[in-house]
Amino acid sequence: MTDQNQEKPKMGEGILHESARPMKVYIGDDGVMYLCDKDIDPDKPLKGQACWTCDQVLFTRGG
């Protein structure tokens, strides 16, 4: 099977796990997904705020 036959995941349709603090996912101007504190300013660069890319976050559940 090729990647073209697979559906792209849709934001917000995953499994909900309550976090220890309010978080939100943003997609930066560079197309990269960031996991951020809920109260960041999305109009400023995400990289300089309380945001992390997936390669910086250790997930303990899922794949």
N, C-alpha and C positions, 0 to 999 in steps of 0.2 A: 504494500500500500504506500502511496506517495503522500507527501504532506498536503498536496492540493486537495485530496479527498477528505481531509479532516477539517471539522469545523473549528473556527477560532473561538477560544473561550470568551465569554461575555462577562464584563465587569459586574460584580454584585450577585452572581449566581453560584458562588462557592458555599462552603460550609461555614456557618457562623461560629466563631470561638471568641468569647468575651476576652478582651485584653485587660491588662492591669491598668492601663491608662487609655484615654480616648485617642484613637488613631484613625487615619484616613489614607486612602490610596490616591495618588495624583500621577498624572502622566506629564512629564516635563516637555519643554519645547524640543528637547533632543530625542523624544520618543521613548525615553526610559521611564519605567514605573518606579515610583518612590513611595515608601511607607513612611508617613509623616505623623507627627503630633497633630491632633485635630485643629488646634488654634494657630497654625502657621499662616503666613500671608502668601496665598497662591500667586499673587502678582509679582512677588520677588523671586529670585532664583532659588529653586528648591535645594540645590546642592549646599548652599550656605546656611540652611536652617536645620531644624530638628527633623531631618529626613534621611532615610537610608535606602539604598538600592537592594534588590534581592540578594546580590552576592555578598552583602554586608550583614544580612540577617540570617540567623540560624533558626530554621523551622523544625519543631519537634514532632509535628504531625503531618500526615500526608506523604506525598511522594516527591 
